[in-house]
Amino acid sequence: MSERSFSYHQMATLAEALQIAEEVTSDHFKFSSGQWKRHPYDVRLRDTWQHLPVPCNVFAVLDKVNRAGEILCPRAKGKDFYFILLQDERILSAISRDERLELLPLMLYIFTHELIHIVRFSNFLQRFEVSQEVREQEERKVHGLAYDILRRVPIKDLGYVLQSYEGHRICKLGLSVLNN
């Protein structure tokens, strides 16, 4: 069975979402759009990274090529290079299952989330290789930052996406305190 991939029209939507995500993430971290050169990354579709393991419940995976990979990523010039690896089939399946879910706001959230990770890793606010417990804490923090960055962006149906990820911003301890 072949997996679905993004259409030409959907790829244009991805490009628009990525541009908006870069702008709002840049605004939040107070750097110019040109400073993304200091945080080199690329976006790849699933068919280009099939050799890597696939986490079962995510729309994208962030991978890092260390300085040793400069031959593969000459743009990196002594820096770590990040790949935002999209899971096309999962994203498209989610959109087809939920009539309220639109590609632009979902991809804006996904890209903003991954760009926040890249900024945090590149600026040494968080290490890339960490324990599962620290990774979960980082995910909650990044979901919270993504919410803060995107909550005022006037994109149709973005509020629905932000509401869908609300549980990812709340720590389990906070939930048990609220329920007592």
N, CA and C of each residue as an Amber inpcrd file, in Angstrom:
protein
   540
   0.8330000  -1.1820000   0.0000000   0.0000000   0.0000000   0.0000000
   0.8820000   1.2500000   0.0000000   0.6580000   2.1540000  -0.9280000
   1.4550000   3.3700000  -0.9730000   0.8780000   4.4050000  -0.0110000
   1.7700000   5.1460000   0.6010000   1.3440000   6.1880000   1.5290000
   0.9710000   7.4460000   0.7600000   0.0230000   8.1880000   1.2930000
  -0.3540000   9.4670000   0.6850000   0.7230000  10.4920000   0.9780000
   0.8680000  11.3980000   0.0380000   1.8000000  12.4930000   0.2270000
   1.0850000  13.7840000  -0.1650000   1.7050000  14.9060000   0.1500000
   1.0990000  16.1950000  -0.1280000   1.0020000  16.4590000  -1.6280000
  -0.0990000  17.0550000  -2.0360000  -0.2920000  17.4680000  -3.4280000
   0.4920000  18.7580000  -3.6760000   0.5580000  19.1640000  -4.9260000
   1.2270000  20.4080000  -5.2910000   0.5890000  21.5920000  -4.5570000
  -0.7440000  21.6380000  -4.5320000  -1.4660000  22.7190000  -3.8470000
  -1.1630000  22.6950000  -2.3400000  -1.1270000  21.5060000  -1.7540000
  -0.8320000  21.3890000  -0.3220000   0.6020000  21.8060000  -0.0180000
   1.5300000  21.5390000  -0.9410000   2.9210000  21.9620000  -0.7380000
   3.0090000  23.4960000  -0.6710000   2.1930000  24.1830000  -1.4510000
   2.1580000  25.6390000  -1.3810000   1.6460000  26.0960000  -0.0170000
   0.6730000  25.3740000   0.5260000   0.1550000  25.6830000   1.8670000
   1.2350000  25.4500000   2.9120000   2.0150000  24.3770000   2.7670000
   3.1230000  24.1170000   3.6890000   4.1350000  25.2590000   3.6450000
   4.4560000  25.7230000   2.4480000   5.4110000  26.8290000   2.3090000
   4.8840000  28.0840000   3.0040000   3.5970000  28.3640000   2.8520000
   2.9900000  29.5200000   3.5090000   3.0400000  29.3630000   5.0350000
   2.7120000  28.1810000   5.5170000   2.7360000  27.9230000   6.9630000
   4.1510000  28.0750000   7.5170000   5.1370000  27.5800000   6.7880000
   6.5230000  27.6880000   7.2370000   6.9730000  29.1450000   7.2780000
   6.5950000  29.9200000   6.2890000   6.9590000  31.3400000   6.2690000
   6.3480000  32.0720000   7.4680000   5.0780000  31.8210000   7.7410000
   4.4160000  32.4580000   8.8870000   5.0690000  31.9980000  10.1890000
   5.3580000  30.6990000  10.2890000   5.9790000  30.1480000  11.5050000
   7.3390000  30.7930000  11.7580000   8.1330000  30.9680000  10.7110000
   9.4300000  31.6360000  10.8680000   9.2400000  33.0630000  11.3710000
   8.2720000  33.7710000  10.7920000   8.0360000  35.1630000  11.1800000
   7.6070000  35.2800000  12.6390000   6.6390000  34.4750000  13.0530000
   6.1380000  34.6120000  14.4210000   7.1530000  34.0980000  15.4380000
   7.9130000  33.0720000  15.0640000   8.9530000  32.5640000  15.9690000
  10.0680000  33.5910000  16.0770000  10.4500000  34.2020000  14.9660000
  11.4680000  35.2670000  14.9760000  11.0200000  36.4330000  15.8470000
   9.7650000  36.8370000  15.6890000   9.2360000  37.9340000  16.5030000
   9.3140000  37.5930000  17.9900000   8.9390000  36.3720000  18.3340000
   8.9340000  35.9820000  19.7470000  10.3450000  35.9860000  20.3440000
  11.3030000  35.4300000  19.5940000  12.6710000  35.3400000  20.1060000
  13.5000000  36.5810000  19.7700000  12.8550000  37.5790000  19.1640000
  13.4490000  38.8840000  18.8820000  14.7270000  38.7920000  18.0380000
  14.6100000  38.1110000  16.9160000  15.6980000  38.1520000  15.9530000
  15.1400000  38.2840000  14.5520000  15.9970000  38.7840000  13.6540000
  15.5540000  39.0490000  12.2840000  15.3840000  37.7430000  11.5300000
  14.6220000  37.8060000  10.4630000  14.4200000  36.6010000   9.6620000
  15.7380000  36.1070000   9.0790000  16.6950000  36.9950000   8.8630000
  18.0120000  36.5960000   8.3780000  18.7950000  35.7560000   9.3680000
  18.4330000  35.8510000  10.6310000  19.1490000  35.0780000  11.6430000
  18.8490000  33.5780000  11.5730000  17.8920000  33.1660000  10.7440000
  17.6620000  31.7250000  10.5720000  18.9020000  31.0670000   9.9850000
  19.7810000  31.8540000   9.3580000  21.0240000  31.2900000   8.8240000
  21.8920000  30.7470000   9.9560000  21.7160000  31.2850000  11.1410000
  22.4550000  30.7820000  12.3070000  21.7810000  29.5610000  12.9170000
  20.5890000  29.2590000  12.4530000  19.8300000  28.1010000  12.9170000
  19.4450000  27.2610000  11.6950000  20.4310000  26.6910000  10.9920000
  20.1330000  26.0380000   9.7160000  19.2330000  24.8060000   9.8740000
  18.2470000  24.7290000   8.9900000  17.3270000  23.5970000   9.0040000
  16.7580000  23.4000000   7.6110000  16.1580000  22.2590000   7.4210000
  15.4550000  21.9620000   6.1810000  14.2360000  21.1260000   6.5380000
  13.2430000  21.1420000   5.6730000  12.0260000  20.3540000   5.8670000
  12.0640000  19.2120000   4.8710000  11.7760000  18.0150000   5.3510000
  11.7590000  16.8320000   4.4870000  10.4390000  16.0910000   4.6420000
   9.9850000  15.5340000   3.5260000   8.7810000  14.6950000   3.5440000
   9.1700000  13.2620000   3.8670000   8.1920000  12.4760000   4.2560000
   8.4340000  11.1150000   4.7380000   9.2150000  10.2450000   3.7570000
   8.9690000  10.3650000   2.4840000   9.6450000   9.4860000   1.5220000
  11.1550000   9.7190000   1.4580000  11.6540000  10.8150000   2.0360000
  13.0930000  11.0790000   2.0280000  13.8020000  10.6190000   3.2920000
  13.0570000  10.1230000   4.2590000  13.6990000   9.6870000   5.5100000
  13.1330000   8.3690000   6.0190000  12.7770000   7.4900000   5.1200000
  12.1670000   6.2140000   5.4960000  13.0880000   5.3100000   6.2970000
  14.3790000   5.5630000   6.2770000  15.3390000   4.7300000   7.0050000
  15.3000000   4.9740000   8.5170000  14.7030000   6.0660000   8.9530000
  14.6530000   6.3900000  10.3850000  13.4170000   5.7850000  11.0450000
  13.5160000   5.4520000  12.3310000  12.3240000   4.9490000  13.0390000
  11.2500000   6.0310000  13.1370000  10.0100000   5.6040000  13.1590000
   8.8870000   6.5250000  13.1650000   8.1550000   6.4620000  14.5050000
   8.1880000   7.5180000  15.2890000   7.3580000   7.5400000  16.4970000
   5.8920000   7.4440000  16.0880000   5.1040000   6.7460000  16.8810000
   3.7480000   6.4110000  16.4450000   2.7330000   7.5390000  16.5800000
   2.9930000   8.5520000  17.3520000   1.9240000   9.5260000  17.6180000
   2.3170000  10.9720000  17.3570000   3.1740000  11.2030000  16.3710000
   3.5980000  12.5690000  16.0920000   3.4260000  12.8870000  14.6120000
   3.2750000  14.1860000  14.3200000   3.1550000  14.6480000  12.9420000
   4.5090000  14.9780000  12.3190000   5.5020000  15.2350000  13.1670000
   6.8330000  15.5890000  12.6790000   7.8770000  15.1250000  13.6770000
   9.0710000  14.9210000  13.1680000  10.2130000  14.5200000  13.9830000
  11.3300000  15.5100000  13.6810000  12.0640000  15.8920000  14.7070000
  13.2080000  16.7700000  14.5110000  14.4640000  15.9210000  14.6200000
  15.3000000  15.9910000  13.6040000  16.5520000  15.2490000  13.5940000
  17.6900000  16.2460000  13.4680000  18.8490000  15.8750000  14.0010000
  20.0000000  16.7810000  13.9760000  21.1770000  16.0710000  13.3410000
  21.8500000  16.7780000  12.4540000  23.1030000  16.3010000  11.8820000
  24.2020000  17.1070000  12.5580000  25.1360000  16.4130000  13.1830000
  26.2230000  17.1040000  13.8730000  27.2090000  17.7020000  12.8860000
  28.1270000  18.4480000  13.4130000  29.1400000  19.1130000  12.5860000
  29.8240000  18.1360000  11.6390000  29.9430000  16.8880000  12.0190000
  30.5900000  15.8910000  11.1700000  29.8240000  15.6870000   9.8670000
  28.5640000  16.0960000   9.8350000  27.7480000  15.9230000   8.6440000
  27.8250000  17.0790000   7.6730000  28.8520000  17.9320000   7.7650000
  28.9390000  19.1100000   6.9140000  29.0210000  18.7700000   5.4350000
  29.5240000  17.5920000   5.1140000  29.5930000  17.2020000   3.7070000
  28.1810000  17.0840000   3.1480000  27.2740000  16.5460000   3.9650000
  25.8860000  16.4120000   3.5400000  25.1380000  17.7330000   3.6000000
  25.5410000  18.6000000   4.5070000  24.8340000  19.8610000   4.7310000
  25.8250000  21.0170000   4.7240000  26.3620000  21.3810000   3.5640000
  27.3880000  22.4350000   3.5480000  26.9020000  23.7810000   4.0540000
  25.5730000  24.0310000   4.0420000  25.0460000  25.3040000   4.5610000
  25.3420000  25.4710000   6.0470000  25.5450000  24.3640000   6.7530000
  25.6860000  24.4120000   8.2110000  26.9560000  25.1380000   8.6500000
  28.0490000  25.0480000   7.8920000  29.3000000  25.7500000   8.1850000
  29.6790000  25.7160000   9.6590000  29.9090000  24.5350000  10.1840000
  30.3620000  24.3860000  11.5560000  29.2670000  24.3670000  12.5930000
  28.0230000  24.4110000  12.1870000  26.8980000  24.3940000  13.1170000
  26.1440000  23.0850000  12.9830000  25.3380000  22.8180000  13.9540000
  24.4280000  21.6920000  13.8290000  23.3630000  22.0510000  12.8020000
  22.9080000  21.0480000  12.0720000  21.9020000  21.2450000  11.0340000
  20.7020000  20.3980000  11.4100000  19.5220000  20.9790000  11.3580000
  18.3030000  20.2810000  11.7780000  17.4190000  19.9610000  10.5810000
  16.7430000  18.8410000  10.6900000  15.7470000  18.4530000   9.6970000
  14.4010000  18.3370000  10.3910000  13.4150000  19.0350000   9.8680000
  12.0330000  18.8370000  10.2980000  11.4840000  17.7740000   9.3570000
  11.2500000  16.5930000   9.9030000  10.8270000  15.4440000   9.1120000
   9.3230000  15.2670000   9.2710000   8.5960000  15.5790000   8.2230000
   7.1310000  15.5250000   8.2710000   6.6280000  14.1150000   7.9970000
   5.5750000  13.7630000   8.6880000   4.9000000  12.4860000   8.4580000
   3.6280000  12.7740000   7.6500000   3.8090000  12.8760000   6.3530000
   2.7440000  13.2670000   5.4340000   1.4540000  12.4900000   5.6850000
   1.5770000  11.1830000   5.7160000   0.3990000  10.3150000   5.8390000
  -0.3830000  10.6220000   7.1180000   0.3060000  10.8090000   8.2360000
  -0.3780000  11.1050000   9.5030000  -1.0780000  12.4580000   9.4560000
  -0.4300000  13.4350000   8.8840000  -1.0140000  14.7680000   8.7970000
  -2.2590000  14.7330000   7.9140000  -2.1360000  14.1190000   6.7660000
  -3.2700000  14.0390000   5.8400000  -4.4110000  13.1970000   6.4090000
  -4.0830000  12.1370000   7.1200000  -5.1250000  11.3140000   7.7530000
  -5.8710000  12.0920000   8.8220000  -5.1490000  12.8810000   9.6060000
  -5.7900000  13.6810000  10.6530000  -6.7530000  14.6860000  10.0360000
  -6.3360000  15.3070000   8.9550000  -7.1940000  16.2970000   8.2980000
  -8.4350000  15.6290000   7.7010000  -8.2640000  14.4410000   7.1540000
  -9.4260000  13.7650000   6.5500000 -10.3870000  13.2270000   7.6170000
  -9.8960000  12.9430000   8.8160000 -10.7500000  12.4360000   9.8990000
 -11.5460000  13.5390000  10.5870000 -11.0140000  14.7620000  10.5920000
 -11.6210000  15.8550000  11.3470000 -11.9730000  16.9950000  10.4020000
 -13.2490000  17.1710000  10.1250000 -13.6640000  18.1920000   9.1580000
 -13.3470000  19.6160000   9.6040000 -13.1110000  19.8300000  10.9020000
 -12.7720000  21.1770000  11.3930000 -11.2780000  21.4800000  11.2700000
 -10.4790000  20.4530000  11.0140000  -9.0320000  20.6150000  10.9650000
  -8.5930000  20.9760000   9.5460000  -7.9120000  22.1070000   9.4230000
  -7.4190000  22.5830000   8.1300000  -5.8980000  22.4920000   8.0900000
  -5.3650000  22.3270000   6.8860000  -3.9210000  22.1270000   6.7240000
  -3.1030000  23.3340000   7.1760000  -3.4770000  24.5450000   6.7910000
  -2.6750000  25.7210000   7.1290000  -2.4990000  25.9050000   8.6380000
  -3.5690000  25.9320000   9.4310000  -3.3420000  26.1370000  10.8650000
  -2.6140000  24.9620000  11.5250000  -2.8760000  23.7390000  11.0670000
  -2.1730000  22.5910000  11.6530000  -0.6820000  22.6730000  11.3440000
  -0.3270000  22.9670000  10.0970000   1.0840000  23.0510000   9.7320000
   1.7520000  24.2480000  10.3900000   1.0230000  25.3350000  10.5690000
   1.5750000  26.4840000  11.2840000   1.9560000  26.0750000  12.7010000
   1.0910000  25.3160000  13.3560000   1.3960000  24.8440000  14.7070000
   2.5990000  23.9020000  14.6900000   2.5900000  22.9370000  13.7770000
   3.6860000  21.9580000  13.6970000   5.0170000  22.6660000  13.4420000
   5.0540000  23.5440000  12.4490000   6.3060000  24.2340000  12.1280000
   6.7540000  25.1500000  13.2670000   5.8340000  25.8770000  13.8630000
   6.2050000  26.7540000  14.9820000   6.7910000  25.9340000  16.1200000
   6.1540000  24.8240000  16.4300000   6.6370000  23.9300000  17.4860000
   8.0750000  23.4850000  17.1870000   8.3230000  23.0120000  15.9790000
   9.6600000  22.5080000  15.6410000  10.6840000  23.6320000  15.5740000
  10.2970000  24.8020000  15.0860000  11.2270000  25.9330000  15.0530000
  11.6030000  26.3940000  16.4550000  10.6680000  26.3350000  17.3800000
  10.9880000  26.6640000  18.7820000  12.0520000  25.7020000  19.3000000
  11.8860000  24.4130000  19.0160000  12.9170000  23.4480000  19.4180000
  14.2690000  23.8260000  18.8230000  14.3020000  24.1420000  17.5440000
  15.5620000  24.4770000  16.8840000  16.2150000  25.6880000  17.5520000
  15.4400000  26.7210000  17.8270000  15.9850000  27.9020000  18.4910000
  16.5120000  27.5280000  19.8790000  15.7510000  26.7520000  20.6120000
  16.1710000  26.3720000  21.9720000  17.4370000  25.5110000  21.9460000
  17.5210000  24.5660000  21.0210000  18.7170000  23.7250000  20.9260000
  19.9130000  24.5500000  20.4480000  19.7120000  25.3750000  19.4360000
  20.8090000  26.1600000  18.8610000  21.3430000  27.2080000  19.8270000
  20.4850000  27.7090000  20.6960000  20.9060000  28.7140000  21.6820000
  21.2380000  28.0980000  23.0380000  21.3550000  26.7920000  23.0740000
  21.7490000  26.0500000  24.2730000  20.8010000  26.2590000  25.4510000
  19.5320000  26.4960000  25.1350000  18.5270000  26.5800000  26.1880000
  18.0630000  25.1840000  26.5990000  18.3330000  24.2200000  25.7330000
  18.0030000  22.8150000  25.9910000  18.9580000  21.9610000  25.1680000
  19.4050000  20.8590000  25.7600000  20.2360000  19.9120000  25.0160000
  19.3590000  19.0500000  24.1280000  19.9060000  18.5990000  22.9970000
  19.1580000  17.7560000  22.0650000  19.0120000  16.3390000  22.6190000
  20.0850000  15.7870000  23.1340000  20.0790000  14.4260000  23.6810000
  19.8070000  14.4920000  25.1850000  18.6180000  14.0560000  25.5910000
  18.2340000  14.0940000  27.0000000  17.4370000  12.8430000  27.3500000
  17.1970000  12.6630000  28.6310000  16.3890000  11.5350000  29.0920000
  14.9350000  11.7160000  28.6680000  14.1770000  10.6360000  28.7480000
  12.7590000  10.6940000  28.3800000  12.0040000  11.6880000  29.2740000
  12.3370000  11.7200000  30.5610000  11.6610000  12.6360000  31.4850000
  11.9220000  14.0950000  31.1050000  13.1650000  14.4270000  30.8080000
  13.5060000  15.7940000  30.4060000  12.8690000  16.1110000  29.0540000
  12.8220000  15.1270000  28.1610000  12.1980000  15.3250000  26.8420000
  10.7170000  15.6790000  26.9980000  10.0200000  14.9950000  27.9100000
   8.6020000  15.2870000  28.1550000   8.4150000  16.6870000  28.7270000
   9.3060000  17.0970000  29.6360000   9.2440000  18.4510000  30.1760000
   9.4730000  19.4820000  29.0730000  10.4420000  19.2000000  28.2000000
  10.7310000  20.0980000  27.0830000   9.5280000  20.1910000  26.1470000
   8.8840000  19.0750000  25.8720000   7.7060000  19.0910000  24.9990000
   6.5990000  19.9620000  25.5880000   6.3460000  19.8400000  26.8920000
   5.3270000  20.6870000  27.5300000   5.7010000  22.1610000  27.4130000
   6.9720000  22.4590000  27.6480000   7.4350000  23.8450000  27.5650000
   7.2540000  24.3750000  26.1430000   7.6140000  23.5830000  25.1380000
   7.5170000  24.0210000  23.7470000   6.0570000  24.1470000  23.3230000
   5.1890000  23.2370000  23.7690000   3.7600000  23.3920000  23.4720000
   3.2360000  24.7000000  24.0730000   3.6870000  25.0240000  25.2880000
   3.2750000  26.2790000  25.9190000   3.7790000  27.4940000  25.1600000
   5.0400000  27.4530000  24.7250000   5.5890000  28.5610000  23.9460000
   4.8680000  28.6950000  22.6030000   4.5760000  27.5670000  21.9600000
   3.8520000  27.6130000  20.6800000   2.4880000  28.2710000  20.8800000
   1.8110000  27.9180000  21.9640000   0.5170000  28.5330000  22.2610000
   0.6750000  30.0410000  22.4450000   1.6640000  30.4410000  23.2610000
   1.8760000  31.8730000  23.5110000   2.1800000  32.6320000  22.2210000
   2.9550000  32.0210000  21.3410000   3.3260000  32.6700000  20.0880000
   2.1360000  32.7680000  19.1450000   1.3260000  31.7040000  19.0780000
   0.2830000  31.6200000  18.0520000  -1.0950000  32.1180000  18.4790000
  -1.3160000  32.3240000  19.7510000  -2.6820000  32.6140000  20.2110000
  -3.2560000  33.9110000  19.6580000  -2.4260000  34.8220000  19.2410000
  -2.9290000  36.0880000  18.6930000  -2.7820000  36.1830000  17.1740000
  -2.3370000  35.1130000  16.5450000  -2.1760000  35.1250000  15.0910000
  -3.5510000  34.9360000  14.4570000  -3.9570000  35.8630000  13.5990000
  -5.3150000  35.8110000  13.0400000  -5.4330000  34.8820000  11.8250000
  -5.3110000  33.5940000  12.0720000  -5.4600000  32.5850000  11.0170000
  -6.7330000  31.7980000  11.3110000  -7.5810000  31.6820000  10.3030000
  -8.8460000  30.9470000  10.4530000  -8.5710000  29.5200000  10.9660000
  -9.3160000  29.1170000  11.9730000  -9.2740000  27.7750000  12.5660000
  -7.9950000  27.4710000  13.3600000  -7.1170000  28.4590000  13.5520000
  -5.9380000  28.2310000  14.3770000  -6.3390000  27.9960000  15.8320000
  -7.3780000  28.6800000  16.2900000  -7.8670000  28.4740000  17.6520000
  -8.2640000  27.0270000  17.9030000  -8.8320000  26.3810000  16.9080000
  -9.2170000  24.9710000  17.0480000  -7.9820000  24.0880000  17.2430000
  -6.9210000  24.3700000  16.5050000  -5.6770000  23.6060000  16.6590000
  -5.0860000  23.8560000  18.0400000  -5.0390000  25.1230000  18.4680000
  -4.4890000  25.4430000  19.7900000  -5.2910000  24.7710000  20.8970000
  -6.5940000  24.7590000  20.7530000  -7.4630000  24.0870000  21.7250000
  -7.1880000  22.5840000  21.7370000  -6.9230000  22.0100000  20.5760000
  -6.6550000  20.5770000  20.4790000  -5.3860000  20.1890000  21.2250000
  -4.4160000  21.0930000  21.2870000  -3.1510000  20.8080000  21.9710000
  -3.1260000  21.3060000  23.4110000  -4.2550000  21.7600000  23.9320000
  -4.2930000  22.3020000  25.2830000  -3.7660000  21.3120000  26.3190000
  -4.1160000  20.0570000  26.1960000  -3.6640000  19.0450000  27.1470000
  -2.1670000  18.8290000  27.1510000  -1.4960000  19.1880000  26.0700000
  -0.0440000  19.0260000  25.9920000   0.6860000  20.1040000  26.7710000
  -0.0110000  21.1890000  27.1180000   0.6200000  22.2860000  27.8500000
   0.4460000  22.1330000  29.3560000  -0.3820000  21.1890000  29.7890000
  -0.7160000  21.0550000  31.2010000  -0.0070000  19.8410000  31.7730000
   0.7340000  20.0670000  32.8280000   1.4520000  18.9610000  33.4520000
   0.4750000  18.0760000  34.2330000   0.7670000  16.7790000  34.3180000
  -0.1340000  15.8220000  34.9680000  -0.3820000  16.1850000  36.4320000
   0.6200000  16.6760000  37.1160000   0.4710000  17.0790000  38.5070000
  -0.5890000  18.1790000  38.6090000  -0.5590000  19.1350000  37.7120000
  -1.5340000  20.2080000  37.7040000  -2.9390000  19.6760000  37.5160000
  -3.0940000  18.6650000  36.6820000  -4.4190000  18.0880000  36.4550000
  -4.9480000  17.3930000  37.7010000  -4.0710000  16.6580000  38.3930000
  -4.5560000  15.9460000  39.5870000  -4.9170000  16.9190000  40.7040000
  -4.2120000  18.0310000  40.8030000  -4.5310000  19.0440000  41.8110000
  -5.8900000  19.6580000  41.4820000  -6.1480000  19.9220000  40.2080000
  -7.4060000  20.5340000  39.8180000  -8.5910000  19.5960000  40.0310000
  -8.3480000  18.2940000  39.9160000  -9.4330000  17.3320000  40.0330000
  -9.7880000  16.9900000  41.4800000  -8.9740000  17.3700000  42.4240000
  -9.2570000  17.0390000  43.8410000 -10.1350000  18.0560000  44.4930000
